[in-house]
Amino acid sequence: MNGLNIRKDPCALDFLSLGALVHRLDPGVIPFRKARSFDIHVSGGEYNVAANLSDCFGMRTAVATAMVNYGIGELVQARVREVGVTPFYKWFQHDGVRGPNLATVYSARGAAVRAPVVFYNRANEAGALLRPGDFDWGKIFATGVRWFHSGGIFAALSETTAELIVEGMQAAKAAGAVNSFDLNYRAKLWASVGGLGRAQQVLRRIVNSVDVLIGNEEDMQKGLGVRGPEVTKKAESKLDPDDFFGMIEHTVKEFPNVKMVATTLREVHSTNRHDWAAVLWLDGHRYVSPTCQLDVIDRIGGGDGFASGCVYGLLTGRAPDESLRLGWAHGALLTTYHGDVTMARLDEVETFARGGSARVQR
């Protein structure tokens, strides 16, 4: 189809992700300091894509991750089974007091002029203990895997997780799978393991093995150290597609192995009102989605929703512009649900991607 060389022969798995599973505590629009109850969402930047591809798009997906033998682990396992993702677990035993643990993410949604707030408890996290040799890649890839995915959140957890990503990507490449990586630069995570310099050292090494890169301008500037227009965190503003494509040109010159780059574009008017678009660069060709206005319920996971829709399009042989619209549509729909992973049906995604409206369906 293009330079990605997606496998067409029979494979046991369409998609395999490598990353840490977490549970997210969500008090809704109530700040945590005033909360009395919360929802529990099972999540993970890398896992979310596999979950979406399975639950909405009907693809055969799997996750390689850490699992802990305690009550929270049982809760997480049940959610993984529920969405149809095949697990490859490296097991850890909880000592009854200190762990190892499955990480907790706290995220109050905010509302209107009050911004969402996210913070973490990743102390003694089982996912950070994963290291090269923990998974039998030869056995996993022997039955066929079309696409392998990981991300910058998992890479930031420890020195060994970054090495495990490199090991997995080398095995994936040898087996003929496409390698994708979501930069997902998170300053809070990298600050605890060496900061910006460490992030760039680690992420640049990983991206040397990547075919598909997902990330916005800030991800590429701060995560990879690629020069481009200055991006600040003072306010989220819509990024001009031309600026983004200019950044890609700089990126692929430094990483000529990268064949595709994609990201969402978002202008935040308030916590619950966003303008939403997406762009795709594939083998030198540029594609831009429509722009729509979102009334956001929960923005967490929208980028993973975009990635999964776009990957689905490419895996099923859709044209790049159609794949981009599927990702754009699915990411938009995902922001209308509580939680990090999809509740959409494929026909809803297809309809919205073609320009469907929110009129009552009778």
C-alpha positions in Angstrom: 0.0 0.0 0.0 2.8 2.4 0.9 6.2 2.5 2.6 4.7 0.9 5.7 4.7 -2.6 4.2 1.8 -3.8 6.3 1.6 -7.6 6.3 -1.3 -9.1 4.2 -0.7 -12.8 5.1 -2.7 -14.5 7.9 -1.6 -13.3 11.4 -2.8 -14.3 14.9 -2.7 -10.6 16.0 -3.4 -7.4 14.1 -1.9 -5.3 16.9 0.3 -5.7 19.9 1.0 -3.0 22.5 3.7 -2.9 25.1 3.1 -0.7 28.2 2.0 -0.4 31.8 -1.6 -0.8 32.9 -3.0 1.7 35.4 -6.2 2.4 37.2 -7.5 5.9 37.1 -9.6 7.4 39.9 -12.1 9.9 38.5 -14.3 12.1 40.8 -15.9 13.7 37.8 -16.2 17.5 38.0 -15.5 17.5 41.7 -11.9 18.5 42.8 -10.2 15.7 44.6 -9.9 17.7 47.9 -13.8 17.7 48.0 -14.5 14.3 46.5 -16.6 11.6 48.3 -16.7 9.0 45.5 -15.0 8.3 42.2 -15.2 6.0 39.1 -12.4 3.6 38.4 -11.1 3.5 34.8 -8.6 1.0 33.5 -6.1 2.6 31.2 -2.6 3.0 29.9 -1.4 5.1 27.0 -0.2 2.1 25.1 -3.0 -0.3 26.2 -5.8 2.1 25.2 -5.0 1.8 21.5 -5.2 -2.0 21.7 -8.5 -1.8 23.7 -10.1 0.6 21.2 -9.0 -1.5 18.2 -10.6 -4.6 19.8 -13.8 -3.2 21.3 -14.8 -0.8 18.6 -13.0 -2.0 15.5 -13.2 -5.7 16.0 -9.5 -6.3 15.5 -7.4 -9.0 17.2 -5.2 -7.2 19.7 -2.9 -8.0 22.7 -1.0 -6.2 25.4 2.4 -7.2 26.9 2.4 -5.7 30.4 3.0 -6.2 34.1 0.4 -7.7 36.4 0.2 -7.9 40.2 -1.5 -10.7 42.1 -3.8 -8.7 44.3 -7.3 -7.2 44.3 -6.5 -4.3 42.0 -4.9 -6.6 39.6 -8.0 -8.8 39.5 -10.1 -5.7 38.8 -7.8 -4.7 35.9 -7.7 -8.2 34.5 -11.5 -8.3 34.3 -11.6 -5.0 32.3 -8.9 -6.3 29.9 -11.0 -9.4 29.3 -14.1 -7.4 28.9 -12.8 -5.5 25.9 -11.3 -8.6 24.3 -7.6 -7.8 24.5 -5.3 -10.9 24.8 -2.9 -10.4 27.7 0.8 -11.4 27.9 1.5 -10.8 31.6 4.7 -10.7 33.5 3.5 -11.6 37.0 4.5 -9.9 40.3 3.5 -10.9 43.8 2.2 -8.1 46.1 3.8 -8.2 49.6 0.5 -7.2 51.3 1.9 -3.8 52.3 4.2 -1.9 49.9 3.7 -3.6 46.5 4.7 -3.9 43.8 1.6 -2.0 42.7 -0.4 -1.2 39.6 -0.1 2.6 39.4 -2.9 5.0 40.3 -3.7 8.0 38.2 -5.9 10.7 39.7 -7.7 13.0 37.3 -10.4 15.5 38.1 -12.2 16.6 34.9 -12.7 20.3 35.7 -15.5 22.2 34.0 -15.9 25.4 32.0 -13.0 27.7 33.0 -11.7 25.2 35.6 -9.0 23.1 33.9 -8.6 19.3 34.3 -6.0 18.2 36.8 -3.9 15.0 36.6 -1.4 13.6 39.1 0.1 10.2 39.8 1.1 7.7 42.4 3.5 5.4 40.5 5.6 4.4 43.6 6.9 0.9 43.5 5.1 0.3 40.2 5.2 -3.2 38.7 5.4 -1.8 35.2 8.6 0.1 36.0 10.2 -3.2 37.0 9.8 -4.7 33.5 13.0 -5.4 31.7 14.5 -7.1 28.6 13.9 -10.8 28.7 10.6 -10.6 30.5 8.6 -11.6 27.3 9.2 -14.4 24.9 9.1 -12.2 21.8 10.0 -15.1 19.5 7.0 -17.1 20.7 4.7 -14.1 20.5 5.7 -13.0 17.0 5.9 -16.6 15.7 2.2 -16.7 15.0 2.2 -13.4 13.2 1.8 -9.8 14.4 1.0 -7.0 11.9 1.6 -3.9 14.1 3.6 -3.3 17.3 3.1 -0.2 19.4 4.6 1.4 22.5 4.9 4.9 23.9 6.8 7.6 25.8 4.9 7.2 29.0 6.1 3.6 29.4 9.6 4.7 28.3 9.7 7.2 31.2 9.1 4.7 33.9 12.6 3.4 34.3 15.8 2.6 32.4 14.7 -1.0 31.9 11.4 -0.1 30.3 13.1 1.9 27.6 15.5 -1.0 26.9 12.5 -3.4 26.8 10.8 -1.1 24.1 14.0 -1.3 22.0 14.1 -5.1 22.4 10.4 -5.4 21.4 10.8 -3.2 18.4 13.8 -5.1 17.2 11.9 -8.4 17.5 8.9 -6.8 15.7 11.0 -5.5 12.9 12.6 -9.0 12.4 9.1 -10.5 12.3 7.9 -8.0 9.6 5.6 -5.9 11.9 5.1 -2.2 11.6 6.6 -0.3 14.6 4.7 2.7 16.0 5.5 4.9 18.9 3.5 7.7 20.6 5.9 10.2 22.0 3.4 11.3 24.8 6.0 13.6 26.4 5.0 14.1 30.1 7.3 16.5 31.9 6.1 15.3 35.3 7.2 11.7 34.6 10.6 12.6 33.1 11.4 15.0 35.9 11.7 12.1 38.3 14.2 10.2 36.1 16.5 12.8 34.8 14.5 15.5 33.1 14.5 16.8 29.6 18.0 15.6 28.7 17.3 12.1 29.8 14.0 12.2 27.8 15.7 13.2 24.6 18.4 10.6 25.0 16.0 7.8 25.5 13.3 8.8 23.0 15.8 9.5 20.2 17.2 6.0 20.6 13.8 4.4 20.4 12.6 6.5 17.4 15.6 5.2 15.4 13.6 1.9 15.2 10.2 3.5 14.5 8.1 3.4 11.3 5.1 5.4 12.6 5.4 8.4 15.0 2.5 9.9 16.8 3.1 13.2 18.5 2.5 17.0 18.4 5.0 19.8 18.0 5.8 19.9 21.7 6.4 16.2 21.8 8.9 16.5 18.9 10.6 19.7 20.2 10.9 18.6 23.8 10.9 14.8 23.5 13.2 14.6 20.5 14.9 18.0 20.6 13.9 18.7 17.0 14.0 22.4 16.2 10.8 24.2 15.2 8.3 26.9 16.2 8.3 27.6 19.9 5.5 25.9 21.8 4.5 26.9 25.3 2.1 25.4 27.9 0.7 28.8 28.9 -2.4 28.1 26.9 -3.4 25.4 24.5 -4.0 26.9 21.1 -4.7 25.4 17.7 -1.5 24.5 15.9 -1.4 25.6 12.3 -1.1 22.5 10.0 1.6 24.1 8.0 3.7 24.6 11.2 3.2 21.0 12.1 4.2 19.8 8.6 7.3 22.0 8.8 8.2 20.3 12.0 7.8 16.9 10.4 10.2 17.8 7.7 12.8 18.6 10.3 12.0 15.3 12.2 12.2 13.0 9.2 15.5 14.5 8.1 16.9 13.4 11.5 15.0 10.1 11.5 14.8 9.0 7.9 13.4 5.6 9.0 10.1 7.3 10.0 7.6 6.9 7.2 4.5 8.3 8.9 3.7 11.0 11.5 0.3 11.9 12.8 -1.3 14.0 15.5 -4.4 15.8 16.7 -4.8 19.5 16.6 -6.9 21.1 19.4 -7.9 24.6 20.3 -9.2 24.7 23.9 -11.9 27.4 24.4 -12.8 26.0 27.8 -12.6 22.6 29.5 -15.7 21.4 27.7 -15.5 23.2 24.4 -12.7 22.4 22.0 -12.1 22.7 18.3 -10.7 19.4 17.0 -8.8 18.4 13.9 -6.0 16.0 12.9 -3.1 15.8 10.4 -1.2 13.0 8.8 2.1 12.9 6.9 2.8 9.7 5.0 5.6 9.1 2.6 6.0 12.8 1.9 2.2 13.4 1.4 0.2 15.7 3.6 -3.4 15.1 4.7 -5.6 17.3 6.9 -8.9 16.4 8.5 -12.0 18.6 8.8 -12.4 20.7 11.9 -15.3 20.1 14.3 -16.4 21.6 17.6 -16.5 19.3 20.6 -18.6 19.4 23.7 -16.2 17.4 25.8 -17.3 15.1 28.7 -13.8 13.6 29.4 -10.8 14.5 27.3 -8.5 11.8 28.6 -7.8 9.2 25.9 -8.8 11.3 23.0 -5.4 11.1 21.4 -5.3 7.3 21.8 -8.8 7.2 20.2 -7.4 9.1 17.2 -4.4 6.7 16.9 -6.6 3.6 17.0 -9.0 4.8 14.4 -6.1 5.8 12.1 -4.3 2.5 12.6 -7.6 0.6 11.9 -7.9 2.4 8.6 -4.4 1.6 7.5 -4.6 -2.1 8.7 -7.8 -2.5 6.6 -6.3 -1.0 3.5 -8.1 2.3 3.6 -6.6 5.3 1.8 -4.5 7.6 4.0 -7.1 10.4 3.9 -9.9 8.0 4.9 -7.7 6.5 7.7 -7.0 10.0 9.0 -10.8 10.8 9.1 -11.5 7.5 10.9 -9.0 8.5 13.6 -10.3 12.0 13.8 -13.9 10.8 14.1 -13.1 8.1 16.7 -11.0 10.5 18.8 -13.9 13.0 18.8 -16.4 10.4 19.8 -14.2 9.2 22.6 -14.3 12.6 24.3 -18.1 12.1 24.7 -17.7 9.1 27.0 -16.5 8.7 30.6 -13.2 6.9 30.8 -10.1 6.4 28.7 -11.3 3.8 26.2 -14.0 3.6 23.6 -17.7 3.0 23.9 -18.3 3.7 20.2 -19.5 1.3 17.6 -17.8 1.1 14.2 -20.9 2.3 12.3 -21.0 5.4 14.5 -17.3 6.1 13.6 -17.8 5.5 9.9 -20.9 7.8 9.8 -19.2 10.6 11.6 -16.1 10.3 9.5 -18.3 10.7 6.4 -19.8 13.9 7.8 -22.7 12.5 9.8 -24.5 14.8 12.3 -25.7 14.4 15.9 -29.4 14.3 14.8 -31.6 11.8 16.7 -31.2 8.3 15.2 -34.7 6.7 14.8 
